[in-house]
Amino acid sequence: MEKSTRVQNRADDELRPIFDLPVVGVVLWDESGRILEANERFLQITGIARAELDAGRVDWRQMTPREWHAADDGAIAQLRSHGIAATLEKEYVHADGHRVVVQFRSVAVRGSPSLFLSLVTDVTDRTRASEEREAALERERIAREEAEAAVRSRDEILAIVSHDLRNPLGTISMTAGLLERETDEERRRTQVDIVRRAVAAMGRLIQDLLDVNQIESGRLSVSPEPVDARTLLDEARPGQDLQASQNNQVLEWRSPPHALMVMADHVRVAQVLTNLTGNAIKFTPARGRIVVELRKDGHEALFCVTDTGAGIDAADLPCIFDRFFQSKGRPRRGGVGLGLAIAHGIVKAHGGRIWVTSKRGEGSSFCFTIPLA
């Protein structure tokens, strides 16, 4: 059957010139969903074969993803009531399976209330270009916000570091002046000890900055060797018991009665334990309790430091191991927020895991694992 004959049978003769438009798809359809006629451009857009169309086997609802059916129903309702529908942008599933974004302008055929004519434009490239522009703008916005956040973070870090270095420097400067005039030997020794402690504090801060730099660049060096995990607690313990006692806190150390061999850099793992225990002491009030526990957990040794301190806000937990992070819900008590980031890097370098469970007002539990030897 010739195309002109099909159009003649289905619509007025005035529709025939429309089907010859080369740049826009033209389709004649009825409210059941059957496509009765279409021009070559529409077939190109959808990938439909002319033979399929001639055989009456093309239904636009089957070509339309389910999420667009409601929009189609709305357009049909407009066509029935007003004879014209608002421009609709939707998707078709091309014959080869990919999706095509098309724009519809539809009218009811005069004198045939169940027939509709649509002009169909392929806007896939335009839509994708628009989406890519929007995505590029969004990436730019995110990059700008990240850059601004990085600048703010840098300024905050510089302020914190300069503060934490200025304090011991001020102590050293003041004490040096006193030493120049001091004649009593006992007081001189006390002042020299003050200077040493201030220098040690500065050294710790500088070493922490170097450790974080090594972790972030992937150059943190660990030298694991077989070691009894109980000795790691012993190496971390000096000073912690004294500090807890001075704070009127209970500090309990629990370990198995038998050797528990792990592959660990004992200096680095002791550093993690010292850091976690020191934090627990720092944020636990007087008469609070801190438990440092070691036990076997499958193929790993599990270390946990649990306290009855102030706890951590739920919003802060995802960031707790980030460098320079300071919880706004906890008072700042020295340090620049590097200890937990360093602990995280050391544990990861051993192939272990580290995490925290905490609830505001109910204390915290920091745990990490080290593989067994």
C-alpha positions as CSV (number, residue, x, y, z in Angstrom):
1,M,0.0,0.0,0.0
2,E,1.4,3.4,-1.0
3,K,2.0,6.0,1.7
4,S,-0.3,8.5,0.2
5,T,-3.1,5.9,0.1
6,R,-2.6,5.1,3.8
7,V,-2.7,8.7,4.8
8,Q,-5.8,9.2,2.6
9,N,-7.5,6.3,4.5
10,R,-6.6,7.6,7.9
11,A,-6.8,11.4,7.8
12,D,-7.6,14.3,5.6
13,D,-5.7,15.0,2.4
14,E,-4.2,18.1,4.0
15,L,-2.0,15.9,6.3
16,R,-0.1,14.4,3.4
17,P,2.4,17.3,2.9
18,I,3.3,17.2,6.6
19,F,4.6,13.6,6.3
20,D,7.1,14.9,3.7
21,L,8.9,17.1,6.2
22,P,12.5,15.9,6.2
23,V,13.9,17.3,9.5
24,V,11.1,16.4,12.0
25,G,9.4,13.2,12.7
26,V,5.7,13.1,11.9
27,V,3.5,10.4,13.4
28,L,-0.2,9.6,13.2
29,W,-1.6,7.5,16.0
30,D,-4.8,6.6,17.8
31,E,-5.7,6.7,21.5
32,S,-5.2,2.9,21.8
33,G,-1.5,3.5,21.2
34,R,-1.2,2.2,17.6
35,I,1.0,4.1,15.2
36,L,-0.9,4.3,11.9
37,E,1.5,6.3,9.9
38,A,5.0,7.8,10.3
39,N,7.5,9.5,8.0
40,E,11.1,8.4,7.4
41,R,12.5,10.9,9.9
42,F,10.4,9.3,12.7
43,L,11.6,5.8,11.7
44,Q,15.2,7.1,11.9
45,I,14.6,8.5,15.3
46,T,13.1,5.3,16.7
47,G,14.8,2.7,14.6
48,I,11.5,1.1,13.6
49,A,11.5,-0.8,10.3
50,R,9.0,0.3,7.6
51,A,7.8,-3.3,7.4
52,E,6.9,-3.4,11.1
53,L,4.9,-0.2,10.6
54,D,3.1,-1.4,7.5
55,A,2.2,-4.7,9.3
56,G,0.5,-2.6,12.1
57,R,2.8,-4.0,14.8
58,V,4.1,-0.7,16.2
59,D,2.6,0.6,19.5
60,W,4.1,3.8,21.0
61,R,3.3,2.7,24.5
62,Q,5.6,-0.3,24.1
63,M,8.4,2.0,22.9
64,T,7.9,4.3,25.9
65,P,9.6,3.5,29.3
66,R,7.1,3.0,32.1
67,E,8.1,6.1,34.0
68,W,6.7,8.2,31.1
69,H,3.3,6.6,30.9
70,A,1.6,9.0,33.3
71,A,2.9,12.0,31.3
72,D,1.5,10.4,28.1
73,D,-1.9,9.9,29.8
74,G,-1.9,13.6,30.7
75,A,-1.2,14.6,27.2
76,I,-4.0,12.4,25.8
77,A,-6.4,14.0,28.3
78,Q,-5.4,17.4,27.0
79,L,-5.9,16.3,23.4
80,R,-9.4,15.0,24.2
81,S,-10.5,18.1,26.0
82,H,-8.8,20.9,24.1
83,G,-7.6,19.3,20.8
84,I,-4.0,20.3,21.5
85,A,-1.5,19.2,24.2
86,A,1.3,21.1,25.8
87,T,4.8,20.3,24.4
88,L,6.0,17.1,26.0
89,E,9.6,16.0,26.4
90,K,10.0,12.2,27.1
91,E,12.0,9.2,26.1
92,Y,11.6,6.4,23.6
93,V,13.5,3.1,23.7
94,H,15.2,2.9,20.3
95,A,15.0,-0.4,18.4
96,D,18.6,-1.2,19.3
97,G,17.9,-0.7,23.1
98,H,19.3,2.8,23.8
99,R,17.1,5.6,24.9
100,V,16.3,8.6,22.8
101,V,15.0,11.9,24.2
102,V,12.2,13.3,22.0
103,Q,10.1,16.4,22.1
104,F,6.4,16.1,21.1
105,R,4.0,18.7,19.8
106,S,0.6,17.0,19.4
107,V,-2.9,18.0,18.0
108,A,-6.1,16.1,17.4
109,V,-7.0,15.5,13.8
110,R,-10.0,17.6,12.8
111,G,-13.0,15.5,12.2
112,S,-11.4,12.4,13.7
113,P,-11.6,12.6,17.5
114,S,-9.6,9.4,18.1
115,L,-6.7,10.3,15.8
116,F,-3.8,12.5,16.8
117,L,-0.9,13.9,14.9
118,S,2.5,14.6,16.5
119,L,5.6,16.4,15.4
120,V,8.6,14.6,17.0
121,T,12.0,16.2,17.4
122,D,15.1,14.3,18.5
123,V,16.6,16.4,21.3
124,T,18.9,13.7,22.7
125,D,22.1,15.6,21.9
126,R,20.8,18.9,23.1
127,T,19.6,17.3,26.4
128,R,22.8,15.5,27.0
129,A,24.8,18.7,26.2
130,S,22.6,20.5,28.7
131,E,23.1,17.7,31.3
132,E,26.9,17.8,30.7
133,R,26.9,21.6,31.2
134,E,24.9,21.3,34.4
135,A,27.3,18.5,35.5
136,A,30.3,20.7,34.7
137,L,28.8,23.6,36.6
138,E,28.1,21.3,39.5
139,R,31.7,20.0,39.5
140,E,32.9,23.6,39.3
141,R,30.7,24.5,42.3
142,I,31.9,21.6,44.3
143,A,35.6,22.3,43.4
144,R,35.1,25.9,44.4
145,E,33.5,25.0,47.7
146,E,36.3,22.4,48.3
147,A,38.9,25.0,47.5
148,E,37.3,27.5,49.9
149,A,37.0,24.9,52.6
150,A,40.7,24.0,52.0
151,V,41.7,27.6,52.5
152,R,39.6,27.9,55.6
153,S,41.0,24.6,56.9
154,R,44.6,25.8,56.1
155,D,44.0,29.0,58.0
156,E,42.5,27.1,61.0
157,I,45.4,24.7,60.9
158,L,48.0,27.5,60.8
159,A,46.2,29.2,63.7
160,I,46.2,26.0,65.8
161,V,49.8,25.0,65.0
162,S,51.1,28.5,65.6
163,H,49.2,28.6,68.9
164,D,50.6,25.2,70.0
165,L,54.1,26.2,69.0
166,R,53.9,29.7,70.5
167,N,53.0,28.4,73.9
168,P,56.1,26.3,74.5
169,L,58.3,28.9,72.7
170,G,56.9,31.5,75.1
171,T,57.7,29.2,78.0
172,I,61.2,28.6,76.8
173,S,61.8,32.3,76.3
174,M,60.5,33.3,79.7
175,T,62.4,30.5,81.5
176,A,65.6,31.3,79.7
177,G,65.4,34.8,81.1
178,L,64.9,33.5,84.6
179,L,67.8,31.1,84.2
180,E,70.1,34.1,83.4
181,R,69.4,35.6,86.8
182,E,68.8,32.5,88.9
183,T,71.6,31.5,91.4
184,D,69.8,28.8,93.3
185,E,70.8,25.5,91.9
186,E,67.6,23.7,92.8
187,R,65.4,26.4,91.1
188,R,67.8,26.3,88.1
189,R,67.2,22.5,87.7
190,T,63.4,23.1,87.9
191,Q,63.5,25.7,85.2
192,V,65.7,23.5,83.0
193,D,63.1,20.8,83.3
194,I,60.4,23.2,82.3
195,V,62.4,24.0,79.1
196,R,62.9,20.3,78.4
197,R,59.2,19.7,78.6
198,A,58.4,22.6,76.3
199,V,61.0,21.4,73.8
200,A,59.5,17.9,74.0
201,A,56.0,19.3,73.3
202,M,57.2,21.1,70.2
203,G,59.1,18.0,69.1
204,R,55.9,15.9,69.4
205,L,53.9,18.4,67.3
206,I,56.6,18.5,64.6
207,Q,56.8,14.7,64.6
208,D,53.0,14.4,64.3
209,L,53.0,16.8,61.3
210,L,55.8,14.7,59.7
211,D,53.8,11.5,60.4
212,V,50.6,12.8,58.8
213,N,52.6,13.9,55.8
214,Q,54.1,10.4,55.4
215,I,50.6,8.8,55.8
216,E,49.0,11.1,53.2
217,S,51.8,10.5,50.7
218,G,51.7,6.7,51.2
219,R,55.3,6.7,52.6
220,L,54.6,5.8,56.2
221,S,57.3,3.2,57.2
222,V,56.4,0.3,59.5
223,S,58.6,-2.7,60.2
224,P,56.3,-5.6,61.4
225,E,57.9,-8.5,63.2
226,P,56.5,-11.3,65.5
227,V,55.9,-9.8,68.9
228,D,53.7,-10.7,71.9
229,A,50.8,-8.3,71.8
230,R,50.9,-8.1,75.6
231,T,54.3,-6.4,75.5
232,L,52.7,-3.6,73.4
233,L,50.4,-2.8,76.3
234,D,53.5,-2.7,78.5
235,E,55.3,-0.3,76.2
236,A,52.3,2.0,76.1
237,R,51.6,1.9,79.8
238,P,54.4,4.0,81.4
239,G,53.0,7.5,82.1
240,Q,49.4,6.6,81.5
241,D,48.9,5.1,85.0
242,L,50.5,8.1,86.6
243,Q,48.3,10.5,84.5
244,A,45.1,8.6,85.4
245,S,46.1,8.6,89.1
246,Q,46.7,12.3,89.1
247,N,43.2,12.8,87.5
248,N,41.6,10.5,90.1
249,Q,40.6,8.1,87.4
250,V,40.6,4.3,87.4
251,L,42.7,2.9,84.5
252,E,42.5,-0.9,84.1
253,W,44.6,-3.0,81.7
254,R,43.3,-6.4,80.6
255,S,45.2,-9.0,78.6
256,P,45.1,-12.8,78.1
257,P,47.3,-15.0,80.4
258,H,49.1,-16.5,77.5
259,A,51.2,-15.0,74.7
260,L,49.3,-13.6,71.7
261,M,51.8,-13.2,68.8
262,V,51.1,-10.6,66.2
263,M,53.0,-9.1,63.3
264,A,53.6,-5.5,64.4
265,D,56.0,-2.6,64.5
266,H,56.0,-2.5,68.3
267,V,57.0,1.2,68.4
268,R,54.2,2.3,66.1
269,V,51.5,0.1,67.7
270,A,52.6,1.3,71.1
271,Q,52.2,4.9,69.7
272,V,48.6,4.0,68.7
273,L,47.8,2.6,72.2
274,T,49.4,5.6,73.9
275,N,47.4,8.0,71.7
276,L,44.1,6.3,72.3
277,T,44.6,5.9,76.1
278,G,45.8,9.5,76.4
279,N,42.7,10.7,74.6
280,A,40.5,8.6,77.0
281,I,42.2,10.1,80.0
282,K,41.9,13.6,78.5
283,F,38.1,13.4,78.0
284,T,37.1,11.3,81.0
285,P,36.2,13.2,84.2
286,A,37.6,12.6,87.6
287,R,36.4,9.3,89.2
288,G,35.8,8.0,85.6
289,R,36.9,4.6,84.4
290,I,39.1,3.6,81.5
291,V,39.7,0.0,80.4
292,V,42.4,-1.0,77.9
293,E,41.7,-4.6,76.7
294,L,43.5,-7.0,74.5
295,R,42.0,-10.3,73.3
296,K,42.1,-12.7,70.3
297,D,39.4,-12.1,67.7
298,G,39.6,-14.7,64.9
299,H,42.9,-14.3,63.0
300,E,43.5,-10.9,64.6
301,A,44.4,-9.4,67.9
302,L,41.8,-6.9,69.1
303,F,42.7,-3.8,71.2
304,C,40.0,-1.7,72.7
305,V,40.2,1.5,74.8
306,T,36.9,2.2,76.5
307,D,36.1,5.1,78.7
308,T,33.2,6.7,80.6
309,G,33.9,10.1,79.3
310,A,31.8,12.7,77.5
311,G,31.3,10.7,74.3
312,I,31.2,12.0,70.8
313,D,28.3,13.5,68.8
314,A,26.9,11.2,66.2
315,A,27.5,13.9,63.5
316,D,31.3,13.9,64.3
317,L,31.8,10.1,64.2
318,P,32.4,9.9,60.4
319,C,35.1,12.6,60.6
320,I,36.8,11.5,63.8
321,F,39.9,10.0,62.1
322,D,40.3,13.0,59.7
323,R,43.5,15.0,60.1
324,F,43.1,18.3,62.1
325,F,39.5,17.4,63.0
326,Q,38.3,18.9,66.3
327,S,34.9,17.9,67.6
328,K,32.9,21.0,68.2
329,G,30.9,19.2,70.9
330,R,34.1,18.5,73.0
331,P,36.3,21.1,74.8
332,R,39.7,21.5,73.1
333,R,42.3,20.3,75.5
334,G,45.6,20.6,73.6
335,G,46.7,19.0,70.4
336,V,45.9,19.9,66.8
337,G,43.7,16.9,65.9
338,L,46.4,14.7,64.4
339,G,46.6,11.8,66.9
340,L,43.6,9.8,65.6
341,A,44.6,10.4,62.0
342,I,48.0,9.0,62.7
343,A,46.6,6.1,64.6
344,H,44.3,5.3,61.6
345,G,47.3,5.4,59.2
346,I,49.5,3.2,61.4
347,V,46.8,0.5,61.8
348,K,46.0,0.6,58.1
349,A,49.7,0.2,57.3
350,H,49.6,-3.0,59.4
351,G,46.6,-4.4,57.4
352,G,44.4,-3.9,60.4
353,R,41.1,-2.1,61.1
354,I,40.2,0.8,63.4
355,W,36.8,2.2,64.5
356,V,35.0,4.0,67.2
357,T,31.6,3.4,68.9
358,S,30.3,6.3,71.0
359,K,27.2,8.0,72.3
360,R,27.0,11.5,73.6
361,G,27.2,11.4,77.4
362,E,27.9,7.7,77.6
363,G,31.6,7.4,76.8
364,S,33.5,6.0,73.8
365,S,35.2,2.8,72.7
366,F,38.1,3.0,70.2
367,C,39.1,-0.4,68.8
368,F,41.7,-1.6,66.3
369,T,43.0,-4.9,65.1
370,I,46.5,-6.2,64.2
371,P,46.9,-9.5,62.2
372,L,48.2,-12.5,64.2
373,A,51.7,-13.7,63.4
